[in-house]
Amino acid sequence: MTLIINNLKKTFDKHKAVDGISLTINKGEMFGMLGANGAGKTTSFRMILGLLDPTEGDVRWKGERITYKRTKLVGYLPEERGLFPKLTVKDQLVYLMKLKGMNKQAIIKEMRFWLDRFGVPEYENKVIEELSKGNQQKIQFIAAVLHKPELLILDEPFSGLDPVNADMLKNAVKDLQERGTTIVFSSHQMSNVEELCEDLIMLKKGKAVLQGNLRTIKRSYDMKNISIKADYDLAFLEDVKGVLKIEPKKDGADVKVENEKAAETIFSRLASKGFVRKFEVEEPSLHDIFIDKAGGSGT
């Protein structure tokens, strides 16, 4: 049940939307696809799903391409939501799930399970356009998972959600993974990717600029963050070679450096100045890495 993407490319006229990405995603894995707007994430998803034909390369899931005949095994939450505003939640989900081959009784049973889980059982007979944007997103998510897909693709699933609803959705995604669902998702919120994913690919202008295991990437990344607590002015550290940024704090500063050598130099300089209550070198956050590798325009 492995998803294999081999040298995937997509060109529109002369624009290379996706430029030669390759990756393997195993059964039950939670995989993150990152990049600025226009980096190629949505185009990649559409090629995985068979909605777009690649210019070059190949996508295989369980050894075959995903075609309409196999869509009942796949769930997709698009970034651009696609609910019918005049239908009730029940009618919307019954219609969509019948397209997946489910019978009405099973649809209603699963629908009520998910509505209860998201704390909105009273929405069953509400019209979609009467719901808030966040609650419409819950219904769109239910439409992507109600048929119990083996492969689930989520394009910006947490966009626009408040923290409570975002956590609710994250917990649902985690449960689906624990049951063996293979999940690929994109997000602009790096904290969500750090929390959910072990492996990722980061795209810029259609190319992979970073790829692999998140923990390994963070440990091997040269850039480091240093948390310092001291009772004297740390502004002199701006002159240390390799210092990228200093953020003053009431009792010290957070310092971003380009490598461990710069951290060692800072430690030596501090030791000559006086007592240091805290000196902690931390791995960069995924946000820091994203800004460094894929920051700026992705178009």
Sequence and secondary structure as in RCSB ss.txt:
>XXXX:A:sequence
MTLIINNLKKTFDKHKAVDGISLTINKGEMFGMLGANGAGKTTSFRMILGLLDPTEGDVRWKGERITYKRTKLVG
YLPEERGLFPKLTVKDQLVYLMKLKGMNKQAIIKEMRFWLDRFGVPEYENKVIEELSKGNQQKIQFIAAVLHKPE
LLILDEPFSGLDPVNADMLKNAVKDLQERGTTIVFSSHQMSNVEELCEDLIMLKKGKAVLQGNLRTIKRSYDMKN
ISIKADYDLAFLEDVKGVLKIEPKKDGADVKVENEKAAETIFSRLASKGFVRKFEVEEPSLHDIFIDKAGGSGT
>XXXX:A:secstr
  EEEEEEEEEETTEEEEEEEEEEE TT EEEEE STTSSHHHHHHHHTTSS  SEEEEEETTB   GGGGGGEE
EE SS    TTSBHHHHHHHHHHHTT  HHHHHHHHHHHHHHTT GGGTTSBGGGS HHHHHHHHHHHHHTT  S
EEEEESTTTT  HHHHHHHHHHHHHHHHTT EEEEE S HHHHHHH SEEEEEETTEEEEEEEHHHHHHH S EE
EEEEESS  GGGGGSTTEEEEEEETTEEEEEESSHHHHHHHHHHHHTTS EEEEEEE   HHHHHHHHH S   
